[in-house]
Amino acid sequence: MITITSGSFQLIASVTSDAAGGLHLDIRGSAQGVEALGETSGDMYRLSGDFWSEQSIRHTSYPLTVQLVEVHNAISAGSASNFSVHVVRHLTVTAQGDATATVDVVRAECRS
């Protein structure tokens, strides 16, 4: 687990609709001077590169379900291994406006 200690994320979002009434949300971002601290190790990391989230939404009735995919790269400032984190989440909204979220996949991969 890492905690962001400084920096910011630049985000660009676009939404398009299709002839079938679906919406397509595309969020692209990049880390701007983002640094993070390893909570147990104390190692410093720099988040680099781009990340994205893409969703296709078919909203003809409830519940409304959205899948979110994220990829984050962390570069060690020292001798610790670099790593990449891949997250897949689902968000469901009921007709009453209640929202629930589940995390389906969290995968970390060392990138020495």
C-alpha positions as CSV (number, residue, x, y, z in Angstrom):
1,M,0.0,0.0,0.0
2,I,1.3,3.5,-0.9
3,T,0.1,6.9,0.2
4,I,0.3,9.9,-2.2
5,T,2.4,12.6,-0.6
6,S,2.6,15.3,-3.3
7,G,1.8,16.1,-6.9
8,S,-1.3,16.1,-9.0
9,F,-3.1,14.3,-11.7
10,Q,-4.2,15.9,-15.0
11,L,-7.5,14.5,-16.3
12,I,-9.2,14.8,-19.7
13,A,-12.7,13.3,-20.0
14,S,-14.9,12.8,-23.0
15,V,-18.4,11.4,-23.3
16,T,-20.0,10.3,-26.5
17,S,-23.4,8.7,-27.2
18,D,-24.3,6.0,-29.8
19,A,-27.4,5.4,-31.8
20,A,-28.6,2.6,-29.4
21,G,-28.7,5.1,-26.5
22,G,-25.4,4.0,-24.9
23,L,-22.8,6.3,-23.4
24,H,-19.1,5.9,-23.7
25,L,-16.9,7.6,-21.1
26,D,-13.2,7.9,-21.7
27,I,-10.9,9.4,-19.0
28,R,-7.2,9.8,-19.7
29,G,-4.8,11.2,-17.2
30,S,-1.2,11.6,-16.3
31,A,0.7,12.0,-13.1
32,Q,2.3,15.4,-12.6
33,G,5.1,15.2,-10.1
34,V,3.3,12.6,-8.0
35,E,5.3,11.0,-5.2
36,A,4.1,8.3,-2.9
37,L,5.4,6.6,0.3
38,G,5.3,2.9,0.9
39,E,3.3,2.6,4.1
40,T,5.2,-0.4,5.6
41,S,8.5,-0.1,3.8
42,G,9.0,3.7,3.9
43,D,10.2,3.5,0.3
44,M,9.5,6.5,-1.9
45,Y,7.9,6.1,-5.3
46,R,7.2,8.3,-8.3
47,L,4.0,7.6,-10.2
48,S,4.8,8.0,-13.9
49,G,3.2,7.7,-17.2
50,D,-0.5,7.8,-18.2
51,F,-3.5,6.0,-16.8
52,W,-7.0,5.6,-18.2
53,S,-10.5,4.5,-17.5
54,E,-13.0,3.5,-20.1
55,Q,-16.6,2.8,-19.5
56,S,-19.5,1.8,-21.8
57,I,-22.9,2.4,-20.3
58,R,-26.2,1.0,-21.6
59,H,-28.8,2.8,-19.6
60,T,-32.2,1.5,-20.7
61,S,-33.3,0.5,-17.2
62,Y,-32.0,0.0,-13.7
63,P,-29.8,-1.1,-12.2
64,L,-27.2,0.9,-14.0
65,T,-23.8,-0.9,-14.0
66,V,-20.4,0.6,-14.9
67,Q,-17.0,-1.1,-15.2
68,L,-13.9,0.9,-14.3
69,V,-10.4,-0.2,-15.4
70,E,-7.3,1.5,-14.0
71,V,-3.5,0.9,-14.5
72,H,-1.0,2.7,-12.4
73,N,2.8,2.5,-12.6
74,A,5.1,3.2,-9.6
75,I,8.8,3.8,-10.0
76,S,11.0,3.4,-6.9
77,A,13.3,6.3,-6.0
78,G,15.8,3.8,-4.5
79,S,16.6,0.1,-4.7
80,A,13.1,-1.2,-4.1
81,S,11.4,-2.9,-7.1
82,N,9.1,-0.9,-9.4
83,F,5.6,-2.1,-9.8
84,S,2.4,-1.8,-11.8
85,V,-1.1,-2.1,-10.3
86,H,-4.2,-3.1,-12.3
87,V,-7.6,-2.5,-10.8
88,V,-11.1,-3.5,-12.1
89,R,-14.1,-2.2,-10.3
90,H,-17.9,-2.3,-10.9
91,L,-20.3,0.4,-9.8
92,T,-24.0,-0.3,-9.6
93,V,-26.8,2.3,-9.1
94,T,-30.4,1.2,-8.3
95,A,-33.5,3.0,-9.4
96,Q,-33.7,4.5,-5.9
97,G,-30.2,6.0,-6.3
98,D,-28.4,3.6,-4.0
99,A,-24.9,2.9,-5.2
100,T,-22.7,-0.1,-4.5
101,A,-19.2,-0.7,-5.7
102,T,-17.2,-3.9,-5.9
103,V,-13.5,-4.5,-6.6
104,D,-13.2,-7.5,-8.9
105,V,-9.5,-7.5,-9.6
106,V,-6.5,-6.0,-7.9
107,R,-3.2,-7.2,-9.3
108,A,0.2,-5.9,-8.6
109,E,3.2,-6.9,-10.7
110,C,6.9,-6.2,-9.9
111,R,8.7,-4.5,-12.8
112,S,12.3,-4.6,-11.5
